[in-house]
Amino acid sequence: MRDTGSTSIRAVNIEDLRRLAERRLPRVVFDYLDGGSEAEITLSENVRAFQEILFRPRQAIPGACNLRTQVLGSELCFPVLLAPIGYTRLIHAQGELAVARAAGAAGIGYVVATFAGHRLEDVKRATAGPAWYQLYLIGGREVAEAGMERARKAGYSALVVTVDTAVSGLRERDLRNGMSELLSPSLLSKLPYLHQFFFRPRWLASFLRDGGLPRLENVVVPGKGPMALVDVSSGLSAAAITWSDFRWIHQLWPGPIVVKGVLTGEDARRALDHGAAAIVVSNHGGRQLDGVAASIQVLPEVVAAVEGRAEVLVDGGVRRGSDIVKALCLGARAVLLGRAYGYGLAAAGEEGVGCALDIIRSGVERTLRLVGACGVAELNSSMVSDRAFRKARPHSQAVETK
């Protein structure tokens, strides 16, 4: 249990925070955070795949654990960055500001979403840790250029280009709950779905005090101002990233570029060819194409394809510190944490995010001690069983020998 003065968060694991989030949020907002696309096969596979990886511990190893690592030149107190989550201000009124403060206090990094509800300059000022900015081309190149320039001036150290959103995934929970209708300016379209808010009076009161539906403060359309949330889905369809866009992006962004959404060795090599300094192995948390492999299952293929030429990160399905240790054993430099901190934010704002990070950090340290590693730098593939990857290995070998 984490006691934080005015708020007492009774949580010993991330699932406890998930239950608290479900009790606080209206159904439409909780399912937006919690759900995936179509049948949610990949969503559940992301979690299940970690459960199939078994440790091979070394015993009687003395010494304290060193959790520190470096990612793109920034030192992290433990190998985690907080992944970009859009519409965070719907989850909690403090949104990205609360997340940024908690990340800074924990000594880790934060990737700020294009679809943030707070200005990227304000978010950067709120954190003491490294901050990266996620890029979508929504609104067109002129809007994206302005966003990159703002991020550069504000001190964001890396640009994260998400490549797996040619269109929005079909998120059936959002359709059932009336997400698009609730984001619409039409009151009539909202009426069949408004009842779910009245069952969450504390959230509703906070939402109304915050001014209602936020706009996208970092997607500023010339002549129109910040984009409305309702316009995001249609805007994504016209904003797909292609590999040819990276030449233009490199001309505008002077720092390292991270490619997020890679699931094959072939695309990892393409990302390297187009100047990626780091790659995030990601299936978008099971929110885009359903029926693809869990990110952790394809991590070894991507690590092998990269051959040390770029740093490899991974996200998807991380709920425990032991999951992070497994990912590092399989070659990841660090892990991007998404829903785990989102549940904490929903449960209790900044304190909830801090609670989630305490749970994850202590889990990493405990697992390191139990597997017999004095630090994250000692982790390697000999410390885990490979049985979960036997089915994928023939395909991976075929890719590498082409």
Secondary structure, DSSP 8 states (H G I E B T S, - for coil): -EEETTEEE--SSHHHHHHHHHHHS-HHHHHHHH--STT-HHHHHHHHHHHT--B----S--S--B--EEETTEEESSSEEE---TTHHHH-TTHHHHHHHHHHHHT-EEEE-TT-SS-HHHHHHH-SS-EEEEE--TT-HHHHHHHHHHHHHHT--EEEEE-S-SS----HHHHHHTHHHHHSS-HHHHGGGTHHHHT-HHHHHHHHHTTSS-EEEEEEETTTEEEEGGGHHHHHHT----TTHHHHHHHH--S-EEEEEE-SHHHHHHHHHTT-SEEEE--GGGTSSTT---HHHHHHHHHHHHTTSSEEEEESS--SHHHHHHHHHTT-SEEEE-HHHHHHHHHHHHHHHHHHHHHHHHHHHHHHHHHT-SBGGG--GGGB--GGGTTTHHHHHHHHT-
